[in-house]
Amino acid sequence: MSTIHVSVDQLYKVAYDTLISIGVPEKLAVGGARTLNSADARGVDSHGVSRLKFYDRCIKNGEIKADPDIKVLKETPVSALYDCDYGIGVATADLVMEKAIELAKKNGVGIAAGIKGHHFGIAGYYALKAANQDLIGFACAPSFPLVAPVGGKKKDDWK
């Protein structure tokens, strides 16, 4: 078996071009490609460009909207709530975090949340976006139990 080496820039281009080809608008494709690229650059291959096939399938099945109608439902000086309209999570979550950063820079605290989202990649990417701008960042997402909790033997041991 041979190994193929690609640069981080080449990997970004693959992600960006693929997102564009499956109907994701440019603004969302940029953020989505950055998020996927960040996962691969950190060795989290399960959340990098390997997810593109999954996103393509979800778009074709109608589970994800390639071009969602993203709206701010409510905004205060320190918070914002987005309706992500079932868009591709690695792109919509990037927009939500950008808003949290904007609010924090302007008002000292920024909290942003999105509803109707989808798989958003590695949470650490969003926290690092804030940290790289001298802010404290926190990112999380709900999920169905997939693995056993600490000290558990089955995924349902938390109940």
Contacts in CASP RR format, 6 or more apart in sequence:
PFRMAT RR
TARGET T0000
AUTHOR 0000-0000-0000
METHOD contacts of the structure
MODEL  1
MSTIHVSVDQLYKVAYDTLISIGVPEKLAVGGARTLNSADARGVDSHGVS
RLKFYDRCIKNGEIKADPDIKVLKETPVSALYDCDYGIGVATADLVMEKA
IELAKKNGVGIAAGIKGHHFGIAGYYALKAANQDLIGFACAPSFPLVAPV
GGKKKDDWK
6 14 0 8 1.000
8 37 0 8 1.000
8 40 0 8 1.000
8 41 0 8 1.000
11 37 0 8 1.000
11 40 0 8 1.000
11 41 0 8 1.000
11 49 0 8 1.000
12 33 0 8 1.000
12 34 0 8 1.000
12 37 0 8 1.000
14 49 0 8 1.000
15 32 0 8 1.000
15 33 0 8 1.000
15 36 0 8 1.000
15 37 0 8 1.000
15 48 0 8 1.000
15 49 0 8 1.000
15 52 0 8 1.000
16 29 0 8 1.000
16 30 0 8 1.000
16 33 0 8 1.000
18 49 0 8 1.000
18 52 0 8 1.000
18 56 0 8 1.000
19 28 0 8 1.000
19 29 0 8 1.000
19 32 0 8 1.000
19 33 0 8 1.000
19 52 0 8 1.000
19 55 0 8 1.000
19 88 0 8 1.000
19 91 0 8 1.000
20 26 0 8 1.000
20 29 0 8 1.000
22 52 0 8 1.000
22 55 0 8 1.000
22 56 0 8 1.000
22 59 0 8 1.000
22 66 0 8 1.000
23 59 0 8 1.000
23 66 0 8 1.000
23 67 0 8 1.000
24 32 0 8 1.000
24 66 0 8 1.000
24 67 0 8 1.000
24 88 0 8 1.000
24 91 0 8 1.000
25 66 0 8 1.000
25 67 0 8 1.000
28 67 0 8 1.000
28 87 0 8 1.000
28 88 0 8 1.000
28 91 0 8 1.000
28 92 0 8 1.000
28 95 0 8 1.000
29 91 0 8 1.000
31 90 0 8 1.000
31 91 0 8 1.000
31 94 0 8 1.000
31 95 0 8 1.000
32 88 0 8 1.000
32 89 0 8 1.000
32 90 0 8 1.000
32 91 0 8 1.000
32 94 0 8 1.000
34 94 0 8 1.000
34 125 0 8 1.000
35 90 0 8 1.000
35 91 0 8 1.000
35 93 0 8 1.000
35 94 0 8 1.000
35 120 0 8 1.000
35 121 0 8 1.000
35 122 0 8 1.000
35 125 0 8 1.000
36 47 0 8 1.000
36 48 0 8 1.000
36 49 0 8 1.000
36 51 0 8 1.000
36 52 0 8 1.000
36 90 0 8 1.000
36 121 0 8 1.000
37 48 0 8 1.000
37 49 0 8 1.000
38 122 0 8 1.000
38 125 0 8 1.000
38 128 0 8 1.000
39 45 0 8 1.000
39 46 0 8 1.000
39 47 0 8 1.000
39 48 0 8 1.000
39 121 0 8 1.000
39 122 0 8 1.000
39 125 0 8 1.000
40 48 0 8 1.000
40 49 0 8 1.000
42 122 0 8 1.000
44 122 0 8 1.000
47 121 0 8 1.000
47 122 0 8 1.000
48 121 0 8 1.000
48 122 0 8 1.000
51 90 0 8 1.000
51 119 0 8 1.000
51 121 0 8 1.000
54 119 0 8 1.000
55 64 0 8 1.000
55 88 0 8 1.000
55 90 0 8 1.000
58 64 0 8 1.000
58 118 0 8 1.000
59 65 0 8 1.000
59 66 0 8 1.000
59 88 0 8 1.000
63 86 0 8 1.000
63 118 0 8 1.000
64 86 0 8 1.000
64 87 0 8 1.000
64 88 0 8 1.000
64 89 0 8 1.000
64 118 0 8 1.000
65 85 0 8 1.000
65 86 0 8 1.000
65 87 0 8 1.000
65 88 0 8 1.000
66 87 0 8 1.000
66 88 0 8 1.000
68 84 0 8 1.000
68 85 0 8 1.000
68 86 0 8 1.000
68 87 0 8 1.000
68 88 0 8 1.000
68 92 0 8 1.000
69 85 0 8 1.000
70 82 0 8 1.000
70 83 0 8 1.000
70 84 0 8 1.000
70 85 0 8 1.000
70 87 0 8 1.000
70 92 0 8 1.000
70 95 0 8 1.000
71 82 0 8 1.000
71 83 0 8 1.000
71 85 0 8 1.000
72 80 0 8 1.000
72 81 0 8 1.000
72 82 0 8 1.000
72 99 0 8 1.000
73 81 0 8 1.000
73 82 0 8 1.000
73 83 0 8 1.000
73 115 0 8 1.000
74 80 0 8 1.000
74 81 0 8 1.000
75 81 0 8 1.000
77 103 0 8 1.000
77 106 0 8 1.000
77 107 0 8 1.000
78 103 0 8 1.000
78 107 0 8 1.000
78 108 0 8 1.000
78 109 0 8 1.000
78 110 0 8 1.000
78 111 0 8 1.000
79 103 0 8 1.000
79 110 0 8 1.000
79 111 0 8 1.000
79 112 0 8 1.000
79 113 0 8 1.000
80 96 0 8 1.000
80 99 0 8 1.000
80 100 0 8 1.000
80 103 0 8 1.000
80 111 0 8 1.000
80 112 0 8 1.000
80 113 0 8 1.000
81 112 0 8 1.000
81 113 0 8 1.000
81 114 0 8 1.000
81 115 0 8 1.000
82 92 0 8 1.000
82 95 0 8 1.000
82 96 0 8 1.000
82 99 0 8 1.000
82 112 0 8 1.000
82 113 0 8 1.000
82 114 0 8 1.000
82 115 0 8 1.000
83 114 0 8 1.000
83 115 0 8 1.000
83 116 0 8 1.000
84 92 0 8 1.000
84 93 0 8 1.000
84 96 0 8 1.000
84 114 0 8 1.000
84 115 0 8 1.000
84 116 0 8 1.000
84 117 0 8 1.000
84 118 0 8 1.000
85 116 0 8 1.000
86 116 0 8 1.000
86 117 0 8 1.000
86 118 0 8 1.000
87 116 0 8 1.000
87 117 0 8 1.000
87 118 0 8 1.000
88 118 0 8 1.000
89 117 0 8 1.000
89 118 0 8 1.000
89 119 0 8 1.000
89 120 0 8 1.000
89 121 0 8 1.000
90 119 0 8 1.000
90 120 0 8 1.000
90 121 0 8 1.000
92 114 0 8 1.000
92 117 0 8 1.000
92 118 0 8 1.000
92 120 0 8 1.000
93 114 0 8 1.000
93 117 0 8 1.000
93 120 0 8 1.000
93 121 0 8 1.000
93 126 0 8 1.000
93 139 0 8 1.000
93 141 0 8 1.000
94 126 0 8 1.000
94 129 0 8 1.000
96 112 0 8 1.000
96 113 0 8 1.000
96 114 0 8 1.000
97 112 0 8 1.000
97 126 0 8 1.000
97 129 0 8 1.000
97 130 0 8 1.000
97 139 0 8 1.000
98 129 0 8 1.000
99 112 0 8 1.000
100 110 0 8 1.000
100 111 0 8 1.000
100 112 0 8 1.000
100 130 0 8 1.000
100 137 0 8 1.000
101 110 0 8 1.000
101 129 0 8 1.000
101 130 0 8 1.000
101 133 0 8 1.000
101 135 0 8 1.000
103 109 0 8 1.000
103 110 0 8 1.000
103 111 0 8 1.000
103 112 0 8 1.000
104 110 0 8 1.000
104 130 0 8 1.000
104 135 0 8 1.000
105 133 0 8 1.000
105 135 0 8 1.000
120 126 0 8 1.000
120 139 0 8 1.000
120 141 0 8 1.000
123 139 0 8 1.000
123 140 0 8 1.000
123 141 0 8 1.000
124 139 0 8 1.000
125 139 0 8 1.000
126 137 0 8 1.000
126 139 0 8 1.000
127 137 0 8 1.000
127 138 0 8 1.000
127 139 0 8 1.000
129 137 0 8 1.000
130 136 0 8 1.000
130 137 0 8 1.000
131 137 0 8 1.000
145 155 0 8 1.000
145 156 0 8 1.000
145 158 0 8 1.000
146 155 0 8 1.000
147 155 0 8 1.000
148 154 0 8 1.000
148 155 0 8 1.000
148 157 0 8 1.000
149 155 0 8 1.000
149 157 0 8 1.000
149 158 0 8 1.000
151 157 0 8 1.000
END
